[in-house]
Amino acid sequence: MRWMIIAILMGLPMGVLAFDLEALGVQLHIDERPQAEVLDAQNVSVTLYPEAGIGTQMASFALPFPPNALVEHTTIQVLNEEGQEVPVFTKPLVYWWGEKHQALRSVLVQFEVTFRDTMAQTWTLAWNKTDRITREVEVAASETQFVRNDEDVSYHCPKVLAVLPQDWLCKSWIAWQQTPASQNEVATWYDEHVLDQFDNSLMHINSEKYAPHLYDRPATYAKIYVRHGQREHLLAALKAGETYISHLGLDGFFDLKPRDYKYVYGEGSALLYLLTGDVRFKDAALLTLSAWDQWQAFRYRGEGFWTERHVAFGMAAYLHVYELTGDKRLLDLAKAYFEGVYDLQTRPLDSKKPDGAWRHTAESHGDGTGWTTSPWMSALLMDSIWKYWMLTGDERTLVSLAMYAKFIATYAITPDGEGVYYMAASPEAGERVNPENPPHHVEACYMLAMGYYLSGGKDLDLLVKYEKLWPLVIGDNANNPPRKFSWRFRNTSGLVWFLSQNF
């Protein structure tokens, strides 16, 4: 009945969606957005590292909060290792814009800390009192940072690096639904693979070649930090973020690959602003819209250049800048992107029955045969559609995501279950080409895990195919080519969360 109601609202014939889902074998049993965990704790520890050496330094960082956890920033107080309160300056950075009481999403926190040696210190941030010792004036970012030259990477490093616990970072939803690495019991292979490949990825952070910067390397490192809560991961995110924004032109494009939308990303900069409060990252995220506002090909009409990757990153840019600003116009633009791909799924341009894919021609994509789709690029798109659902509650997204996940299980995996086609199609629409093993297996696993979650844990076929794919990834070099590290680990971090849900 629910999907028939949606069909009526969309102006579709009664029952068309229910029929399509049943015919495609899609099981969809999730109909409400996940809710953030209700916090019992009124404090969180923070580990402070003296990056600029011993002496008294100003700690300056952003503290993220989950929805409805905090409304008034002036309740935040800071306690040193001895439990003594110290003066603190706080300022709201970002709100949960859709919440009734405008809950805080990220707050700038500044206070002085003295290091008598190079050992890290653990302090406490609490927000359970109405009175506190307050610093009245914000300290400029230039006074809380220094320029560090580290293995050919020059970047603005905080004099005091504040590292938050992975559990808190995941609960904050700063990167939406994530499972702390220490609590990963369902896909330990994923975090083992991340950590095994991390060190070798660092050599590509400041590459003057454009390809290593594909797929938003700053966002990739930021999400690893969120899930692992380690100093080295946060520093990698800061280095990659500095490199990326230093190459953004006033037109919003990445100057190592001018006028190429594949390199215009908002997520990494948005995450770093939510973590640091450094306005340079916010400005960079906003700047990307100067480029995306020029791209008008998101609604595919059957001809011209079009890929899932472009739609994914354009949609993501609008969503992440909306997260920073609350500008509802940006949600409308993201909605237009989503409706374009949803129409391709439910009203295919080739006039054939829906198969679950956002079908487009091989000529428009530059790959494939007939009416086709890119499974690995669609993992990027599904990540953006998921965030659009979290921000809007648009129920059509559930149909879209569940349909494509089932398409992956049905048409994108080789008969032996060990390969994933580079371009996939149902037999009536086109041909499957170039089975690979294992370059894009992690993305396929991510989509299968999302589909399994949306099925309410009932579609075991998705889980069986996931279990066949992931062992083939172990031992694979995720840094060859260098861009693989980001395509493999940027959006797929949600895989662990999807599999962690109990049904």
Secondary structure, 3 states (H helix, E strand, C coil): CHHHHHHHHCCCCCCHHHHHHHHHCCCCCCCCCCCCCCCCCCEEEEEEEECCCCEEEEEEEEEECCCCCCCCHHHCEEECCCCCEECEEEEEEEECCCCCCCCEEEEEEEEEEEECCCCCEEEEEECCCCCCCECCCCCCHHHHEEEEEECCEEEEEECEEEECCHHHHHHCCCCCCCCCHHHCCCCHHHHHHHHHHHHHHHHHCCCCCCHHHCCCHHHHHHHHHHHHCCHHHHHHHHHHHHHHHHCECCCCCECCCCCCHHHCCCHHHHHHHHHHCCHHHHHHHHHHHHHHCCCCCCCCCCCCCCCHHHHHHHHHHHHHHHHHHCCHHHHHHHHHHHHHHHHHHHCCCCCCCCCCCCCEEHHHHCCCEEEEECHHHHHHHHHHHHHHHHHHCCCHHHHHHHHHHHHHHHHHECCCCCCEEEEECCCCCEECEEEECCCCHHHHHHHHHHHHHHCCCCCHHHHHHHHHHHHHCCCCCCCCCCCHHHHHHCHHHHHHHHHHCCC
